[in-house]
Amino acid sequence: MTSLKTKHTLWTVTLLFAFLSQWHVHGQKTNKKPSLNGKNIVFVYGGWKGHKPAESVDVFLPKLEAEGANVKVFNSLDAYTDKELMDDADLIIQTWTMGNLSKEQLNGLRRAVLNGTGLAGWHGGLGDSFRNNIHYQFMVGGQFLSHPGGQTEHIVTITNKKDPITKGIKDFQLKTEQYYMLIDPNIQVLATTTFDRDSYKKKGKAGIENKITGSVIPVVWKKNYGKGRVFYSSIGHNMTDFNIPQVMKMQMRGLRWASEGKYLPAENTISPIYK
C-alpha cells in the first residue's frame, strides 16, 4: 500500500515535470527563428508601372514559395476588403506606388495589421503608395519626399548591427534612387544613408539650390502597428537592386520577421530620436 508521504512525493515530482515541460515549450517558442514556412501571404501589386510591380511578383513569388509560404497574388486593392482573406493572412506584401485607397480598403488593411497581420514592402511600393492618406503613412512609419540625385552611387550604413534582420551585414554601396523621406521619429531604424555629394542641383536648373549635403535619412526600418509588424526598405527602384546579396538578405529577413506577429512575443520597437 502506497504511503501518504510517497504519494505526496510523486505528486510533487509530477508537478515539477509539468512545469519544466511548459517552460521548455515556452522557451522554444520564444527562441524560434522567424520563418515563412506555412505562412499565408497576400501579395498585392499594381499602381505606377515605373516601379515594375508585376516584375516584382516574378522575383519574389518563387522565393516565398520555396520557403513554404502559401501565397495569394492580387492586382487589386479590393483584396483589403475581403475580411476572411485578411483574417487568415500572416503577412501582406504590397508593391503599389501612388494611387488611392478607398475608406473600405484602408479600414480592411488597418484592421488586419492591428490584429497581428504583418505588412512589408520596399521603395515606392510601400513608402510612396497613397500620398493623400495620413492614416496609411502613420501605419508604415514614413513617406517618400524626393530622390534629389536620381539614380546615384551612395552608401547604405548598417546602424543596428545586432538586430537579426541586419546581423552580419556590412555597409555596402549601390547605384539606385536614394530616397529622402519624411519619417516617424520613433521607428526602429536598422540602416541609413548620407547625402554626401557637394551638390544635388540638377544640370541646367537656374535658381538657388536647396542644400541637403550632410543629411542622414533612414533606409531600412521596422515598427509595430497594434499587434502587427511593419518592415520597410527604401531600396528597390530597379528589380536588379535585389541582385545585391545584402539587399535581398535584408528584404527576406524583414519579410520573415513581419510574418510572425501572431506567433512570436511582441517586440518593443519604439526607438525615439528625441529624449
C-alpha positions as CSV (number, residue, x, y, z in Angstrom):
1,M,0.0,0.0,0.0
2,T,1.5,3.4,-1.0
3,S,2.1,5.7,2.0
4,L,0.8,9.2,2.1
5,K,4.4,10.5,2.0
6,T,5.2,8.5,-1.1
7,K,2.0,9.8,-2.8
8,H,3.0,13.4,-1.9
9,T,6.5,12.9,-3.4
10,L,5.1,11.5,-6.6
11,W,2.6,14.4,-6.9
12,T,5.4,16.9,-6.3
13,V,7.6,15.3,-9.0
14,T,4.7,15.3,-11.4
15,L,4.0,19.0,-10.9
16,L,7.7,19.8,-11.3
17,F,7.9,17.8,-14.5
18,A,4.8,19.5,-15.9
19,F,6.3,22.9,-15.0
20,L,9.7,22.2,-16.7
21,S,7.9,20.8,-19.8
22,Q,5.9,24.0,-20.2
23,W,9.0,26.1,-19.6
24,H,10.8,24.2,-22.2
25,V,8.0,24.6,-24.8
26,H,7.7,28.3,-24.0
27,G,11.4,28.7,-24.4
28,Q,11.3,27.0,-27.8
29,K,8.5,29.4,-28.9
30,T,10.4,32.4,-27.6
31,N,13.7,31.4,-29.3
32,K,12.1,30.3,-32.6
33,K,13.6,32.0,-35.6
34,P,11.2,33.8,-37.9
35,S,10.0,31.7,-40.8
36,L,7.7,31.9,-43.8
37,N,7.1,28.1,-43.8
38,G,3.3,27.5,-43.7
39,K,2.6,31.3,-43.5
40,N,-0.3,32.8,-45.5
41,I,0.9,35.7,-47.6
42,V,-1.3,38.2,-49.5
43,F,0.8,39.8,-52.3
44,V,-0.8,43.0,-53.6
45,Y,0.8,44.7,-56.6
46,G,-0.1,47.5,-59.0
47,G,0.0,51.3,-59.2
48,W,2.6,53.2,-61.2
49,K,4.3,50.8,-63.7
50,G,7.6,52.6,-63.5
51,H,8.4,50.6,-60.3
52,K,7.8,47.3,-62.1
53,P,5.1,45.9,-59.8
54,A,4.4,42.8,-62.0
55,E,8.1,42.1,-62.3
56,S,8.4,42.2,-58.5
57,V,6.0,39.3,-58.3
58,D,8.2,37.3,-60.7
59,V,11.2,38.0,-58.5
60,F,9.7,37.3,-55.1
61,L,7.0,34.7,-55.6
62,P,9.4,31.8,-56.3
63,K,11.5,32.7,-53.2
64,L,8.4,32.9,-51.0
65,E,7.0,29.6,-52.2
66,A,10.5,27.9,-51.9
67,E,10.4,28.7,-48.2
68,G,7.0,27.0,-47.8
69,A,4.7,30.1,-47.9
70,N,1.1,29.9,-49.2
71,V,1.0,33.0,-51.4
72,K,-2.1,34.6,-53.0
73,V,-1.4,37.3,-55.5
74,F,-3.8,40.2,-56.3
75,N,-3.7,43.0,-58.8
76,S,-6.4,45.0,-56.9
77,L,-6.6,46.9,-53.6
78,D,-10.0,45.3,-53.1
79,A,-8.2,42.4,-51.6
80,Y,-8.1,44.5,-48.4
81,T,-11.9,44.5,-48.2
82,D,-12.1,40.7,-48.0
83,K,-12.4,40.1,-44.3
84,E,-11.9,36.3,-44.4
85,L,-8.7,36.7,-46.6
86,M,-7.3,39.4,-44.2
87,D,-8.1,37.4,-41.1
88,D,-6.2,34.4,-42.5
89,A,-3.2,36.4,-43.7
90,D,0.0,36.3,-41.7
91,L,1.7,38.8,-44.0
92,I,0.8,41.4,-46.6
93,I,3.4,42.3,-49.1
94,Q,2.4,45.4,-51.0
95,T,4.1,47.0,-54.1
96,W,1.7,49.8,-55.2
97,T,3.2,53.1,-55.9
98,M,0.9,56.2,-55.7
99,G,-2.8,55.7,-56.3
100,N,-5.6,56.0,-53.7
101,L,-7.1,53.8,-51.0
102,S,-10.9,53.9,-50.5
103,K,-12.2,54.1,-47.0
104,E,-13.2,50.4,-47.1
105,Q,-9.8,49.3,-48.4
106,L,-7.9,51.3,-45.7
107,N,-10.1,50.0,-42.9
108,G,-9.6,46.4,-44.0
109,L,-5.9,46.9,-44.2
110,R,-5.6,48.7,-40.9
111,R,-7.8,46.2,-39.1
112,A,-5.7,43.3,-40.3
113,V,-2.4,44.8,-39.2
114,L,-3.8,46.0,-35.9
115,N,-4.8,42.4,-35.2
116,G,-1.4,40.9,-36.0
117,T,-1.0,40.6,-39.7
118,G,2.4,41.8,-40.9
119,L,2.9,44.5,-43.5
120,A,6.1,44.7,-45.6
121,G,7.5,46.1,-48.8
122,W,10.1,48.2,-50.4
123,H,10.8,51.5,-52.2
124,G,7.7,53.4,-53.6
125,G,5.6,50.2,-53.4
126,L,5.1,50.7,-49.7
127,G,6.8,54.1,-48.9
128,D,5.1,56.2,-51.7
129,S,1.8,54.5,-52.1
130,F,-1.1,56.8,-51.1
131,R,0.2,60.3,-50.8
132,N,-3.0,61.8,-49.5
133,N,-3.6,59.2,-46.8
134,I,-2.0,60.2,-43.5
135,H,-3.5,57.1,-41.7
136,Y,-1.7,54.8,-44.1
137,Q,1.6,56.8,-43.6
138,F,1.3,56.6,-39.9
139,M,1.0,52.8,-40.2
140,V,4.0,52.5,-42.5
141,G,6.2,54.9,-40.5
142,G,7.4,57.1,-43.4
143,Q,6.7,58.7,-46.7
144,F,8.8,59.4,-49.8
145,L,9.6,63.1,-50.4
146,S,12.3,63.2,-53.1
147,H,15.3,61.4,-54.7
148,P,17.5,64.5,-55.3
149,G,20.3,62.7,-57.0
150,G,18.1,60.5,-59.2
151,Q,19.9,57.1,-59.5
152,T,23.2,57.8,-57.8
153,E,26.0,56.0,-56.2
154,H,25.6,56.0,-52.4
155,I,26.4,54.0,-49.3
156,V,23.9,52.2,-47.1
157,T,25.2,52.2,-43.5
158,I,24.0,49.5,-41.1
159,T,23.2,51.3,-37.9
160,N,21.9,48.4,-35.9
161,K,24.3,45.5,-36.2
162,K,22.7,43.3,-33.5
163,D,19.2,43.1,-35.0
164,P,18.5,39.7,-36.7
165,I,17.5,41.5,-39.9
166,T,20.8,43.2,-40.3
167,K,23.2,41.0,-38.2
168,G,26.3,40.0,-40.2
169,I,25.6,42.5,-43.0
170,K,28.3,45.1,-43.6
171,D,27.9,48.6,-45.1
172,F,27.6,48.5,-48.9
173,Q,27.5,50.8,-51.9
174,L,25.0,50.7,-54.7
175,K,23.6,52.8,-57.6
176,T,19.9,53.3,-57.4
177,E,17.5,56.0,-56.2
178,Q,18.5,57.4,-52.9
179,Y,15.2,58.3,-51.1
180,Y,14.8,61.4,-49.0
181,M,11.9,60.6,-46.7
182,L,9.6,62.1,-44.1
183,I,9.7,59.6,-41.2
184,D,8.2,58.9,-37.8
185,P,11.0,59.7,-35.3
186,N,10.0,56.6,-33.2
187,I,10.6,53.8,-35.8
188,Q,13.4,51.4,-35.1
189,V,16.0,52.3,-37.8
190,L,18.3,49.5,-39.0
191,A,20.1,51.2,-41.8
192,T,20.6,54.8,-43.1
193,T,22.2,56.7,-46.0
194,T,24.0,60.0,-46.0
195,F,23.6,62.6,-48.8
196,D,27.3,63.4,-49.1
197,R,27.5,65.0,-52.6
198,D,28.6,68.6,-52.7
199,S,25.6,69.5,-54.8
200,Y,22.3,67.9,-55.8
201,K,21.3,70.6,-58.1
202,K,20.1,69.3,-61.5
203,K,22.1,70.4,-64.5
204,G,20.6,73.4,-66.4
205,K,18.4,74.3,-63.4
206,A,18.5,78.0,-62.5
207,G,17.9,79.4,-59.1
208,I,19.0,78.8,-55.6
209,E,19.7,75.2,-54.6
210,N,18.1,73.7,-51.5
211,K,21.3,72.3,-49.8
212,I,20.9,68.9,-48.3
213,T,24.5,67.8,-48.1
214,G,25.2,66.1,-44.8
215,S,21.6,64.9,-44.4
216,V,21.1,61.4,-43.0
217,I,17.9,59.5,-43.8
218,P,16.7,56.0,-42.8
219,V,16.8,53.3,-45.4
220,V,15.6,50.3,-43.5
221,W,13.3,50.2,-40.5
222,K,10.8,48.2,-38.6
223,K,7.9,49.1,-36.3
224,N,4.8,47.8,-34.7
225,Y,1.2,48.9,-35.6
226,G,-1.1,47.4,-33.0
227,K,-0.2,43.7,-32.9
228,G,1.2,43.8,-36.4
229,R,4.8,44.1,-37.5
230,V,5.8,46.5,-40.3
231,F,9.0,46.3,-42.2
232,Y,10.2,48.7,-44.9
233,S,13.3,49.2,-47.1
234,S,13.6,52.2,-49.5
235,I,15.8,50.2,-51.8
236,G,14.3,48.6,-54.9
237,H,13.7,51.2,-57.7
238,N,15.2,48.6,-60.0
239,M,14.5,44.9,-59.6
240,T,18.2,44.4,-60.2
241,D,18.8,46.1,-56.9
242,F,17.8,42.7,-55.3
243,N,20.7,41.1,-57.1
244,I,22.9,42.7,-54.5
245,P,23.1,40.0,-51.7
246,Q,22.8,42.4,-48.8
247,V,19.7,43.9,-50.3
248,M,17.9,40.6,-50.8
249,K,19.1,39.2,-47.5
250,M,17.7,42.2,-45.5
251,Q,14.4,42.1,-47.5
252,M,13.8,38.4,-47.0
253,R,14.7,38.6,-43.3
254,G,12.3,41.5,-42.9
255,L,9.5,39.6,-44.6
256,R,10.1,36.7,-42.2
257,W,10.1,39.0,-39.2
258,A,7.0,40.8,-40.2
259,S,5.1,37.5,-40.7
260,E,5.5,36.5,-37.0
261,G,3.2,39.0,-35.4
262,K,0.6,36.3,-34.5
263,Y,3.1,33.8,-33.3
264,L,6.1,35.3,-31.5
265,P,6.2,37.6,-28.5
266,A,5.7,41.3,-29.2
267,E,8.8,43.4,-29.6
268,N,9.0,47.0,-28.3
269,T,10.3,48.7,-31.5
270,I,9.7,52.3,-30.3
271,S,13.0,54.0,-30.6
272,P,12.6,57.7,-30.0
273,I,15.2,60.1,-31.5
274,Y,14.2,62.9,-29.2
275,K,14.6,62.3,-25.5
